[in-house]
Amino acid sequence: MKRNYLLGVAALAVMAGSAQAADLTIAGPWTGPDEAQVQKVLDVFREQSGLDVSYVGSDSFEQQIVVDAEAGSAPNIAVFPQPGLAATMASRGFLTPLKDGTAEWISENYAAGQSWVDLGTYADADGNDQLYGFFYKVDVKSLVWYIPENFEDAGYDVPETMEELKALTDQIVADGETPWCIGLGSGGATGWPATDWVEDMMLRTQSPEDYDAWVSNEMPFNDPKVVAAIEEFGWFIEDDRVAGGRGAVASTDFRDSPKGLFEAPPQCYMHRQASFIPAFFPEGTEVGTDVDFFYFPAYAEKDLGAPVLGAGTLWAITSENDAAHQFIEFLKTVEAHEAWMAQKGFLTPHKGVSPDAFGDPTLKKMNEILLGATTFRFDASDLMPGGVGAGSFWTGMVDYAGGKDAEAVATEIQNSWDALK
């Protein structure tokens, strides 16, 4: 989801001061506990390089970095939560391309390597594509949560293909139970969970190239391929397949929707949501024992591999010096990744890391899903213009869940996109 924070003037002054004092300055979105974790990674670099490194985190990073760049006082490296802003800054000449050979390194050493190259490549001020972004720290969204004991009691197996997942859904209905808990409520952001469903279904029904064309609007939102992906989501929210029936989907808060998994008897058996959702499970729930997850599977018959939807942070050079390039080289090392793996909240596509470096077995299992990806794509709504990705796409999904025709909804979303041009 998009952030929209007021600019922190005081933070700007702190950053400007640190930029004069350190050999390498880094700015990013992490504050509090997250900042403490990234500092441990930077400690490894400090020890290896002997350089003085300053990191400044801010809740208003997205606004702050633009102001700094325009003022000529950008940090050496900026950590972008979304590729869209980095692409805009590259087109304005505010980013420095990464060194030759970096794209090849990523392709060879990251799972679904070309996906990460593509996500970090943007047009420069002259319209020429350059690799600017190095992805480090990733999140996975293509997950289905379930209670192992409930599956065992009912005799259900974890599905490995979309065909098997749909068959399991129908089997649960035939057994007189409800397969899914789904909620789209999120205050002013109501509707966003459905955009993740549609994005996952696009990756499971269409090629990565089609997904990219949809994100950029080269493929209109009301193209039959997109409409079909919306209707794939619709299959899962039919009355007998979702707790409360289709009418309850939009009015159920996404934070409350997984609670049906934990009731006795269960009100549902599965819940599709990203890696952060355990924060809203009942207190004391132990992932891996009380609740578990599996990969939201792909269609076997469509031969589209094992796509994964997610998000992540990319690191780019916003004020070039030798230390900045040295730091990007550091991010290629196993040590850089394992330093955060040993903590919390970190996944990596780096194929060279040791799975045993994870301090959390849940993250280890999630990372296996990430490493098994043949294609990785960023959350589409975060890449679309705000009026669409954080506007008409959200509201359109609420309308669709309420019974509106998929093509009509898609056309309204496309109209909103056209209005921005």
C-alpha positions, 0 to 999 in steps of 0.5 A: 500500500502507498505511503503518504507522509508529511515531509520531516524537515528535521530529518532532512537536516540530520541527513544533510549533516550526516552526508558531510561527516561519513564516508558513505551515507544511506537513507531509507524507510526503516526506523525503530526495530527495523533500523536496528536490524539494518545497522547490524548489517552495516556493522559487517560492512564497516568492519570489512571496509573500515569506512564510516557509514551513516544510515538515516531512516525516515517515515517520510522517505519517499518525499524526503529523497526527492527533495534531497535529490532536487537540492543536490544533497542526496545521500550516496545510497537510497533504499526504495520500498517501491520501484516506481519512485526509483524509476521516476528518479532515474528518468530525471537523472538522479540515479547512477547506473550500477557497474557493468557485470552487475546484471549478469551477477544477479541473473546467475546468483538470484533465483528468478534472476532475470526478474530482479534485473528487469525490476531494477532496470529503468530508462535514464534521462535520455530514454536508455535502459540502465540497471539502477536497482539492487534488490535486497530484502524481499517479502512474499505474498503468494501464501495460503494459511491453514491449520494442520490439525484441521486438515488432518482431522478432515483428511485433506492434503496440501495441494501442489497445483491450482487444479488441486487447490480448486478440487480441494475447495470443492471437496470442502464444500461437498463436505458441508464446510467452508473453504475460505476466509477472505476480507477486503476491509482496510479503512480508507484502503478497503479493497487492496487484499483483492488486488493481491488476489488478482495479481496472483491470478494474472501470474498464474494465467498469463505470461510475465510479459503480459503481467508487465504490459498490464502494469504499464497499461500497454495492456488495457485494464479491460483486456480479456486477459485481465478480466479473466484474472478478476473472474478467477478471483471471483471463483473463490468468493462465491457464496458457498466457498467463502465464510459469510458468503460473497456479500460479507467479503468486502465488509470483513476487515482483512485483519479479522478475516483469518480468525475463522481458521482458529474457531472450533469448529473452524469457520474456514480452512484456508486464508490467502495472505502475505507473510505479515498476517501472523501479526493478526493471529490470536495471541500465542499462535505458533507458526509451524505448529498451530498454523502453517502455510503453503505456496499459492500454487500455479496451474499445472496445465498452463506451464507458467512455472512457479511465479511468486508475487511479492515486494521488496526494497531496492538499493540505488546510488543517488550520489556517486562515490567509490564507497557507494559502488563498494557497498553494492559489491558488499550486497552481493556477498553471502555475509550481507544476506546472512547478517539479516537472515539471522535476525527477523523479517528478511527473505532473500533470492540469493541462491548462495546463502545457507538456509541454516542462517535463518534465525526463524524457521518460518522465514526459512520455509518462506525463503524456500518458496522464494528460491523456488520461484521461476518468476518474481513480480512486484505487487502491481498496484504499487507500480501503477499510478496512485489514482489507479493502484491505490484508488480505482483498483481498490474500489473496483474490487469492492464493487466486484465483490459486491456483485458488479460485472468484472468487465464493467469494473475493469472498464471503469478502472481503465477509464480512471487510468485514461483520465490521468493521461 
